[in-house]
Amino acid sequence: MSKGKKATANVKIEYFIIKNRKIFVCAVAVLVVAAAVVCTVFAISDSNKKKDLASIDSIEYSYVAKSGGIEDDEIASRQAKAEETLAPYLSKKNVAGVRANMLYADIAFAKKDFIKALDCYLKAANASKKAYTYAECMYNAAVCAEELSKNDDAVAYYKSAADVKDFYLASHALFNAARVSELSENYSNAAELYQKTVDSYSGYEWANLSESRLIDLKAKGKID
């Protein structure tokens, strides 16, 4: 397929993404899966950690159990209770701290408290940069930063997520870094990141969209 045809095929999708700043959140609510991943990364060797993890499991269960169809007041009550009981674990530097910060961040994001969500995602990510959860937390931190119009930070966080080997949303994260750069009118950086997406992820949806964005930017004289 020629570049022109690819651009035509993707123009509606890319227009929606670029103009409406649609944000695709990386599984901020699926904390049960994230918890399992964290537990495979960290070694749990002492009873205090096990006790903390058991407590966080209990907090999470109380927050999500039988939550389908509950009223807004009940949701708010559960959120407040979970935040209160999670607070003592947020400063911990081990797996319990990661778990607590991820759950707290999810709750904050659901409440659209993007400042708190950003802070907690970064704490969870920085607790162990070698953990698989690092990439997911950095991706989610980027989403929060974008919601707060902190575009430079969002680009940096998306790039950090994309740099993690085998991260399943790496191509999407790199595209998002380019997209946010374009929204900030940093066209040269956007072009560099779009091209990197094309070169690194040929055949992927986000590489195709990146290629069409490069064509559009060139056509508008934004880049050479």
N, C-alpha and C positions, 0 to 999 in steps of 0.2 A: 504494500500500500504506500502511495506517495505521501510526502509530508503534508501536501495540501489537502489530500483526502482525510488524513488523520486529524488535521486541524478542524475540518468541517464536521467530522464525526463526533468530536469531543467538545465542540464550541458551546453547546447548551450546558453541559456539565461544568466546564471550566468557568463559564460566565456566572453560574450560580455560586460556585465556590469562591471565586475572586470577589465578586461584587457584594455578595451577602455575607461573606466572612463565616461561612458554615464551619463549625468546629466539630471534629469527630473525636469524642472522648474515648480514651483507651480503657474500657472496662472498669470505670471508677467504682461501679457498684458490685462487681463480682469479687468480693473480698474473701469468700470461702476458697476460691481457687488460688488467689494470691497468698493466702495464709499457708496453703499446702506447699507452695513453691518456696516460701520463706523457710519453712521448717526443714526442707531438704538441703538448704544452703548452709544454715547455721548448725553448729554442734551444740546440743543442749546437754550440758554435763552436770549441772547441779540442781538441787531441789528447789532453790529459789526461782530459777528460771522456769522450771516446770510449773511451779505454783502460780507464777505470773501469767504464764501462757494459759493455764487452766482458767484463771480469772478473766482473761481477755476473751477466751472462747465463750465463757458464760455471758459476758457483756454483749458480745456479738450475737449470740443466740437470742438473748432477750430483745435485742434491737430488730432482728429480721424475722423471728419466728411468727408464723401466721399473720404476716403483714399484708397479705393480699386483700384489697378492698377496705382497709381500715380508714377511719375518718382522719381529717387533717389534725384535729386536736390530739388524737392518739399518736399520730406520727410525730408531732411536736413534742409530746410528752416523752416518747421513746428516745428521741434525739437528745433532749435535755438530760435524761437519766444516763444515757450512754456517755455523753460528754463529761458529765460529773464524775462518773466512775472510771473513765479512762484517764482523767487528768493526772493521777499519780504516776502513770506509766510513761507519759510522754517524754520525760527527761532521761529515761533509761537508754543506755548505749548498746543494748544487746538485741536479740531477736524480739523480745517482748516490746521493746521500744519501737522497733520497726512495725510490728503488728499494730500496736496502739496508735501510732501516728498515721498509718494507712487507713485504719478504721475511722479515726477522728477526721482525717482529710475527706473521706467519702461523705461523712455526715455534713461537714462544712460545705462541701461542693453541692450537695443536695439542697442546702439552705441558701445557696448562692453567696456564701461567705467566702469569696475567692481569696481574700487576703489570708485567712486562717488556713484554708485548704492548701494554698501555695506553701505556706510555712511548714505545714506538716508533711507534705509530699517531699519537700527538700530535706527535712530532717530524716525521714525514712530512707531516702536515697543515699544521703551522705553517711548513714550509719554503716554501710558496707557497699562500696563502689564495685566490689567484685560479685555481689549477689545479683541474681537474675532480676530481682525486683527493682534494681537500680534504674534500668531502662524504662520500665513501666512508670515508676515514680517521676522520672525526669520528663517523660512524655506528658503526664498529667500536670506536672508543674508548669510546663509550657502552655498547656491549655488555660490554666488559671492565669498565668502572666498575660496571655493574649486577652482574656476577659477583662483584665485590669488595664489594658492598653499599654502594657510594658513590653512593647514589641521587640526591643533589643534583647531583653531577657528571654522572651519567648523563643526567638531565633536560636539563642545560645543553648537553651534547654532542649529544643527539638534536635539540634545538632548532636548534643551529648547522647540523647537517646539513640539517634541514628548510628552513632559510632560504635555501639555495643554489638559485638559479633553475635549473629543468629537472633537478634531481636526481631520478632515476627512482624513488627510494624515499622521496620527501619526505612523502607522505601517511602512510606507515608510520612514518617517524621521528617525525612529529608525534603520531601515535597512541601510540607508545611513550613519548614524553615525558609524555603524559597518564596512561598506564597506570602508569608508575613513580611519578608524583605521587600517584596513588590508592593504590598500595601503601604509600606513605609516610604515608598518611592526610592528605595535603594536598589536601583535597577541593575547596577553592575554586580552587586552581591547576589541578587535574585537570579541573574543569568548564570552566574557561576554555580549556584546550588541546583538550579534546574538542570544544567548540563551534567553535573555530577550525578544527579538522579538518573538521567538518560544513560550515562556511561556505565553506571553501577547496576542498574536494574532493568536492562533492556527486556522488553516484552511484558513488564509489569504495567498495570493500569496507571500507576503514578508516574512512570517513565513516559508513557504515551501523553499524559496530560502535560508533563513538563516540556516535552518536545513541542506541543502545540502552543504553550505559553511562550516559548522562545521565538516561535514563528510570529506570534502576535506582537511581542515586544519589538522585534526587528521591523515588522511592518509599520509600527507606529513611531519608529525612529527613537525608541527608548534605549536601544543598545545597537552596537555595530553588527 
